């Protein structure tokens, strides 16, 4: 019985995520353009208007190394930043906003 309920819950949760993937990506793009594009560029290429002033340069979020990170790793980087870089943490974001940002970052790799 418990396994059956967990299976159904897994299907339901999967459908919810798939059903809202476009919305999450769009909301993530809006957050990205407001908070991230200045360094990473509007398409996540690492070529934003501030990129030339940063050492090391901002990550190209389309890159296979970035795309290979799991969602929790991306969440941690967004929330805590990256030591040794100018990437600061953004603790201002709510959990759903982080999910949306990660969805948008994932869309850049396609």
C-alpha angles and dihedrals in degrees: 000000000000092000090051092051092048090050092051091046090052091052092047094048091047091052091049092053093045092044092055100035094107093048092047091050092049093048089046091051091053091052091045092052091049098046113014112032095080089073105018098037127239092284095040094251094135091248104110123146091269096044095096090059096052126089114220094029120240117276120265097237091201090063119115091238092058093042090050092062115100120242093259091055091051090047091052092050091050093047100039105023126223121289114234093027137078089250103120125192121263104212089162092082122097120226093259090051091053089050089052093048091050090049089054093047089051090052090057091064094059 
